[in-house]
Amino acid sequence: MISKNYRLGMLIGFLAFIGTAVALVLIAFEDSVVFFFTPTELQSKQVNPERRIRVGGLVEDGSTKRGPADAEIRFKITDGNTTVTIRYIGILPDLFREGQGVVAQGYLQNAVFQADEVLAKHDENYMPRNLASAMNK
């Protein structure tokens, strides 16, 4: 017969093992999760400049400007309330146009979003749920 203390010790050990496994999974997810913000949310929240995030909105008309290097592009996105300047070095997607929705992924530095990836929407009816609800407010 197994003693009561032995069963209690096994239960405590099992719970400690499960707790450690859950903690490791959460730590791994924290490093790989990329949060999405609208320009208004981005301005109103303190965002860690070392944290990779996504920001989405509509490209403002007349805001796209090429930098001194041919590959550098600056443009502004808006959610109808707030505007964020995006700086991107690279080739923009073929569907990128002013007045269309985009999602940029990168880091916020000195009030300019340094994007390392820009995704253009592929359908004029598509809009991220967060952006659609923010624009309807």
N, C-alpha and C positions, 0 to 999 in steps of 0.2 A: 504494500500500500504506500502511496506517495504522501509524504507529510504535507501539512498545511503550509509550512514555511517554504518548502521547495516550490509548491505551486505559486505562492505569492511572489517568490523570487523570479520564477519563469515569466509570470505576468508582467512584472515590472521591467524585466529585460526585454520582453517582446514590445511593450509600449515604448520603451526608450529607442529600440531599433526602428519602429514605425515613425516616431517623432523625428529621428535623425534623417530618415529617408525623405520625409515630407519637407523638412527644412532644406535639404540639398536640392530637391526638385524646385522649390520656390526660389532659391538663390540662382539656379540655372535659368529659370524663366525670367527673372528680373533683368538679367543681362541681355536677353534676346527680345524682350517685349519693347515695341516701339509705339509710343503714345501718339494719338492724333489730336491736333488742336485746330480750331478756327483762328483767324487773325485776332478776333476779339478775346478769345480765351488765352491766346499766346501773350497778349499785352497785359491782361489782368492777372496772370499767374506768374509766380517766380519759377522760371525754368532753369535748371542746372545747365550751364553752357557746355558741360562735358557729356550731357545726356542726348542721345540720338532721338529725334522726334520727327513727326510728320506734321505738316501744315497744309491745309487745303483751302481753296477758294477760287474765285474767278479772276482771270488775268485782266487787269485794268486796261482800257483802251488807251493807246498812246504811251504806255509805260515801258515798253520793251526797248532796251538800249544795248548796243554792243559795246564792249569795253575796248581798251587799247589792244589787248590780245584778241585775235579773231574768235577764239573759243569762249571768251568771257561774255556772259549775258546777264544783264540786270533787268528785272521786271517787278511789278508790284501786283500782289493779289489782294483781294478784298472779299469780305463776307457781307458787304452792304453797310457795315458800321465802321470797321477798322481796316487799315491798309498795312501790309507788311512788305518790305523790300526783300526780294530774293536775289541772291548772287549765285550764279551757276557757271561752272567751267565745263564745257563739253558740248556735245551735239544734242540739241533739243529734239524731242520726238516729232515725227512728221505731222501729227495731229495738233501740235501746239499752235494756238492762235489767241490773239487778244479777244476777250469776251468769253472765252471758253474756260471750263473748269480744269484745274490741275491739282496734283498732290506732289509736294516737294518733301524730300527726306534729307535730313542733315542736322545741323547744329545752329543755335541762335548765338551770335556773337556781336556785341555792341549794337543791338537793335537791328542788325541785318542778318537775315537767315542765310547761312552758307549751305547751299544744297549740294549734295553729291549725287542725287538722283531726282529726276523730274518725270512724273508720269502724267500724261495727258489723257483726258477721258476719250473714250472711243465712240460714244453715242451722245447725241445732243440731249437726250432725256436722262442720262445718268448723272447723279449727284450723290456724294456720300451722305448718308442719313444725318450725320451730325451737322454738316454744312446746310442741308436742306432745312432742318429744324431751326438752325440759327438765323437763316435768311428769312424765315417765315415769322419771326418774332417781331 
